[in-house]
Amino acid sequence: MTKTLKQPTQPLQRGFTLIEMIVAMVIFALIGIASYTLLNESRHIATVVELKGDRLAELQRAALKLEQDIEQFAFRRTRNEFGDLVPLLRGESGFNDNSGYLEFTRSGWFNPAALPRSDLEHLIYKLKEGTLWRLSWYYLDRGGENADLKRPLLTGVKKFSIGFLKGKDDWTDIWNNADNDNIDSIPRAISIEIELYEGITFKRIFRLGGSLS
């Protein structure tokens, strides 16, 4: 009797169905999109942090200059280009990005080049078109309206608010802005508030005369 040898059966090779292929393609596409989005967002965050760092440094430099000038306030009368006496201090709070100024004289102006000038410096802080400017003159009794030195301190300023303390809890936003006989008067303190378009606000109060209490 003849025996028939049976060939071992091979397992069937099953391929991917069309639906499985589509699902796999969709998954890979989603992973790619997520990876690109994460990378792009990381780059964006790094740029924002760097921008904020630069803006913070710019604000700190401007604030330091303001602080140095106000703390060196000098009780010295000056005259304008018409020969009229100028108040020891005058200013007005701003209400937009093109208003607000503070004018006074400071002492301790460093003179490393030994120029023929005083160590007193008459200056004006002025907000114009979103930029805070520091204007100053070589000579206190200036012969013209145009400043000798013009320095942009801070850009992107939305508002330059100034408050002047007359008495206890008595603040005003204007000081010696009109002709009067009290040009030698100074406030007890000055409040400076700088608002940037990014929503950052810097505020300081500087004492000038007498106690704040």
C-alpha positions as a LaTeX table, in Angstrom:
\begin{tabular}{lrrr}
\hline
Residue & $x$ (\AA) & $y$ (\AA) & $z$ (\AA) \\
\hline
Met1 & 0.00 & 0.00 & 0.00 \\
Thr2 & 1.41 & 3.31 & $-1.08$ \\
Lys3 & 1.52 & 6.19 & 1.43 \\
Thr4 & 0.94 & 9.70 & 0.25 \\
Leu5 & 3.20 & 12.29 & 1.87 \\
Lys6 & 1.39 & 15.47 & 2.79 \\
Gln7 & 3.21 & 18.75 & 2.23 \\
Pro8 & 3.22 & 20.99 & 5.32 \\
Thr9 & 0.79 & 23.80 & 4.87 \\
Gln10 & 2.25 & 27.32 & 4.74 \\
Pro11 & 0.51 & 30.00 & 6.81 \\
Leu12 & $-1.30$ & 32.49 & 4.69 \\
Gln13 & 0.55 & 35.86 & 4.31 \\
Arg14 & $-2.05$ & 38.55 & 5.10 \\
Gly15 & $-1.40$ & 42.10 & 3.87 \\
Phe16 & $-2.70$ & 45.44 & 5.15 \\
Thr17 & $-6.17$ & 46.37 & 4.12 \\
Leu18 & $-6.88$ & 49.70 & 2.49 \\
Ile19 & $-8.54$ & 51.01 & 5.65 \\
Glu20 & $-5.52$ & 50.06 & 7.78 \\
Met21 & $-3.20$ & 51.84 & 5.34 \\
Ile22 & $-5.31$ & 55.00 & 5.46 \\
Val23 & $-5.42$ & 54.94 & 9.28 \\
Ala24 & $-1.62$ & 54.53 & 9.45 \\
Met25 & $-1.09$ & 57.42 & 7.03 \\
Val26 & $-3.39$ & 59.64 & 9.06 \\
Ile27 & $-1.56$ & 58.79 & 12.30 \\
Phe28 & 1.85 & 59.54 & 10.78 \\
Ala29 & 0.53 & 62.81 & 9.36 \\
Leu30 & $-0.84$ & 63.87 & 12.75 \\
Ile31 & 2.49 & 63.04 & 14.42 \\
Gly32 & 4.32 & 65.15 & 11.82 \\
Ile33 & 1.97 & 68.09 & 12.25 \\
Ala34 & 2.26 & 67.92 & 16.05 \\
Ser35 & 6.07 & 67.78 & 15.87 \\
Tyr36 & 6.22 & 70.79 & 13.52 \\
Thr37 & 3.77 & 72.75 & 15.68 \\
Leu38 & 5.77 & 72.01 & 18.84 \\
Leu39 & 9.03 & 73.08 & 17.17 \\
Asn40 & 7.49 & 76.23 & 15.72 \\
Glu41 & 5.92 & 77.12 & 19.08 \\
Ser42 & 9.25 & 76.59 & 20.84 \\
Arg43 & 10.96 & 78.98 & 18.43 \\
His44 & 8.16 & 81.51 & 18.94 \\
Ile45 & 8.44 & 81.29 & 22.72 \\
Ala46 & 12.21 & 81.77 & 22.52 \\
Thr47 & 11.73 & 84.88 & 20.35 \\
Val48 & 9.14 & 86.35 & 22.75 \\
Val49 & 11.38 & 85.74 & 25.76 \\
Glu50 & 14.30 & 87.40 & 24.00 \\
Leu51 & 12.12 & 90.37 & 23.00 \\
Lys52 & 10.85 & 90.80 & 26.54 \\
Gly53 & 14.40 & 90.62 & 27.82 \\
Asp54 & 15.51 & 93.40 & 25.49 \\
Arg55 & 12.50 & 95.54 & 26.39 \\
Leu56 & 13.08 & 94.98 & 30.08 \\
Ala57 & 16.70 & 96.06 & 29.73 \\
Glu58 & 15.63 & 99.17 & 27.80 \\
Leu59 & 13.08 & 100.05 & 30.47 \\
Gln60 & 15.59 & 99.52 & 33.26 \\
Arg61 & 18.13 & 101.83 & 31.58 \\
Ala62 & 15.53 & 104.57 & 31.15 \\
Ala63 & 14.30 & 104.17 & 34.74 \\
Leu64 & 17.85 & 104.35 & 36.09 \\
Lys65 & 18.55 & 107.56 & 34.16 \\
Leu66 & 15.33 & 109.12 & 35.43 \\
Glu67 & 16.20 & 108.15 & 38.98 \\
Gln68 & 19.73 & 109.56 & 38.74 \\
Asp69 & 18.51 & 112.87 & 37.31 \\
Ile70 & 15.67 & 113.45 & 39.76 \\
Glu71 & 17.75 & 112.50 & 42.79 \\
Gln72 & 20.34 & 115.11 & 41.68 \\
Phe73 & 17.68 & 117.85 & 41.50 \\
Ala74 & 19.31 & 121.30 & 41.82 \\
Phe75 & 17.74 & 124.44 & 43.30 \\
Arg76 & 19.02 & 126.68 & 40.52 \\
Arg77 & 17.05 & 129.27 & 38.57 \\
Thr78 & 17.52 & 129.34 & 34.80 \\
Arg79 & 16.41 & 131.58 & 31.92 \\
Asn80 & 14.92 & 130.71 & 28.55 \\
Glu81 & 15.86 & 132.06 & 25.13 \\
Phe82 & 13.87 & 135.24 & 25.85 \\
Gly83 & 15.67 & 135.95 & 29.12 \\
Asp84 & 12.66 & 135.06 & 31.26 \\
Leu85 & 13.11 & 133.12 & 34.47 \\
Val86 & 12.12 & 129.46 & 34.27 \\
Pro87 & 10.56 & 127.69 & 37.30 \\
Leu88 & 12.82 & 125.42 & 39.30 \\
Leu89 & 10.61 & 122.56 & 38.18 \\
Arg90 & 7.63 & 122.30 & 35.89 \\
Gly91 & 5.77 & 119.61 & 34.07 \\
Glu92 & 2.49 & 118.11 & 33.00 \\
Ser93 & 1.19 & 114.55 & 32.98 \\
Gly94 & 0.54 & 112.96 & 29.59 \\
Phe95 & $-2.72$ & 111.45 & 28.39 \\
Asn96 & $-1.49$ & 109.64 & 25.24 \\
Asp97 & 1.75 & 108.67 & 23.47 \\
Asn98 & 2.42 & 112.26 & 22.36 \\
Ser99 & 2.14 & 114.26 & 25.59 \\
Gly100 & 3.69 & 114.65 & 29.00 \\
Tyr101 & 6.91 & 116.40 & 30.02 \\
Leu102 & 9.09 & 117.15 & 33.04 \\
Glu103 & 11.62 & 120.01 & 33.17 \\
Phe104 & 14.22 & 120.77 & 35.84 \\
Thr105 & 17.94 & 121.22 & 36.51 \\
Arg106 & 20.22 & 118.58 & 37.97 \\
Ser107 & 23.69 & 118.72 & 39.52 \\
Gly108 & 26.65 & 116.39 & 39.26 \\
Trp109 & 26.93 & 116.42 & 35.47 \\
Phe110 & 30.08 & 114.45 & 34.75 \\
Asn111 & 32.57 & 116.31 & 32.54 \\
Pro112 & 35.46 & 113.98 & 31.61 \\
Ala113 & 36.46 & 116.09 & 28.58 \\
Ala114 & 36.76 & 119.24 & 30.74 \\
Leu115 & 34.42 & 121.20 & 28.49 \\
Pro116 & 33.82 & 124.87 & 29.36 \\
Arg117 & 30.48 & 124.24 & 31.04 \\
Ser118 & 28.94 & 123.92 & 34.49 \\
Asp119 & 28.34 & 120.65 & 36.30 \\
Leu120 & 24.67 & 121.65 & 36.31 \\
Glu121 & 22.47 & 120.37 & 33.50 \\
His122 & 19.07 & 121.74 & 32.50 \\
Leu123 & 16.95 & 119.03 & 30.96 \\
Ile124 & 13.49 & 118.03 & 29.80 \\
Tyr125 & 11.93 & 114.58 & 29.66 \\
Lys126 & 9.34 & 114.58 & 26.91 \\
Leu127 & 7.13 & 111.92 & 25.31 \\
Lys128 & 6.72 & 112.37 & 21.56 \\
Glu129 & 5.10 & 109.87 & 19.20 \\
Gly130 & 5.65 & 106.94 & 21.56 \\
Thr131 & 9.30 & 107.70 & 22.33 \\
Leu132 & 10.52 & 109.13 & 25.64 \\
Trp133 & 13.20 & 111.73 & 24.93 \\
Arg134 & 15.80 & 113.28 & 27.22 \\
Leu135 & 16.68 & 116.81 & 26.06 \\
Ser136 & 19.45 & 118.85 & 27.65 \\
Trp137 & 21.47 & 122.02 & 27.15 \\
Tyr138 & 25.17 & 122.72 & 27.66 \\
Tyr139 & 24.41 & 126.02 & 29.36 \\
Leu140 & 21.70 & 126.70 & 31.91 \\
Asp141 & 20.65 & 130.08 & 30.49 \\
Arg142 & 20.06 & 128.69 & 27.04 \\
Gly143 & 20.14 & 130.87 & 23.97 \\
Gly144 & 17.71 & 128.81 & 21.92 \\
Glu145 & 14.76 & 126.48 & 22.13 \\
Asn146 & 16.50 & 123.54 & 20.45 \\
Ala147 & 18.33 & 121.25 & 22.84 \\
Asp148 & 22.05 & 120.65 & 22.47 \\
Leu149 & 21.70 & 116.97 & 23.32 \\
Lys150 & 18.75 & 114.82 & 22.26 \\
Arg151 & 18.63 & 111.23 & 23.42 \\
Pro152 & 15.81 & 108.73 & 22.86 \\
Leu153 & 15.55 & 106.79 & 26.12 \\
Leu154 & 12.62 & 104.45 & 25.61 \\
Thr155 & 10.46 & 103.45 & 22.64 \\
Gly156 & 6.98 & 101.98 & 22.52 \\
Val157 & 5.68 & 104.16 & 25.35 \\
Lys158 & 1.90 & 104.37 & 25.50 \\
Lys159 & 1.66 & 106.92 & 28.32 \\
Phe160 & 3.98 & 109.10 & 30.43 \\
Ser161 & 2.08 & 109.96 & 33.61 \\
Ile162 & 3.46 & 112.43 & 36.15 \\
Gly163 & 2.03 & 113.33 & 39.53 \\
Phe164 & 3.11 & 116.17 & 41.81 \\
Leu165 & 2.47 & 116.00 & 45.56 \\
Lys166 & 1.37 & 119.38 & 46.93 \\
Gly167 & 0.42 & 118.25 & 50.43 \\
Lys168 & $-0.56$ & 115.11 & 52.23 \\
Asp169 & $-2.51$ & 112.95 & 49.73 \\
Asp170 & $-2.94$ & 116.03 & 47.51 \\
Trp171 & $-1.67$ & 115.12 & 44.05 \\
Thr172 & $-1.89$ & 117.20 & 40.89 \\
Asp173 & $-0.93$ & 116.42 & 37.29 \\
Ile174 & 0.38 & 119.93 & 36.46 \\
Trp175 & 3.15 & 121.94 & 38.11 \\
Asn176 & 4.17 & 125.53 & 37.28 \\
Asn177 & 2.89 & 125.16 & 33.76 \\
Ala178 & 1.43 & 128.68 & 33.63 \\
Asp179 & 2.92 & 132.09 & 34.42 \\
Asn180 & 2.82 & 132.75 & 38.15 \\
Asp181 & 4.81 & 134.36 & 40.92 \\
Asn182 & 5.63 & 131.08 & 42.60 \\
Ile183 & 8.30 & 129.80 & 40.22 \\
Asp184 & 10.54 & 128.67 & 43.07 \\
Ser185 & 7.99 & 126.24 & 44.47 \\
Ile186 & 8.63 & 122.53 & 44.19 \\
Pro187 & 6.39 & 119.56 & 45.01 \\
Arg188 & 7.06 & 117.39 & 48.02 \\
Ala189 & 7.33 & 114.39 & 45.73 \\
Ile190 & 7.07 & 113.36 & 42.08 \\
Ser191 & 5.32 & 110.23 & 40.85 \\
Ile192 & 6.50 & 108.81 & 37.52 \\
Glu193 & 4.51 & 106.14 & 35.72 \\
Ile194 & 5.55 & 104.80 & 32.32 \\
Glu195 & 3.15 & 102.50 & 30.50 \\
Leu196 & 4.42 & 100.46 & 27.55 \\
Tyr197 & 2.33 & 99.07 & 24.72 \\
Glu198 & 3.18 & 95.53 & 25.86 \\
Gly199 & 1.17 & 96.18 & 29.01 \\
Ile200 & 4.24 & 96.65 & 31.25 \\
Thr201 & 4.04 & 99.57 & 33.69 \\
Phe202 & 6.90 & 101.13 & 35.63 \\
Lys203 & 6.11 & 103.38 & 38.60 \\
Arg204 & 8.32 & 105.22 & 41.06 \\
Ile205 & 7.84 & 108.00 & 43.61 \\
Phe206 & 10.71 & 110.40 & 44.28 \\
Arg207 & 10.80 & 112.67 & 47.32 \\
Leu208 & 11.97 & 116.23 & 46.75 \\
Gly209 & 11.07 & 118.35 & 49.74 \\
Gly210 & 9.79 & 117.46 & 53.19 \\
Ser211 & 8.25 & 114.26 & 54.46 \\
Leu212 & 5.69 & 112.28 & 52.51 \\
Ser213 & 3.59 & 111.62 & 55.62 \\
\hline
\end{tabular}
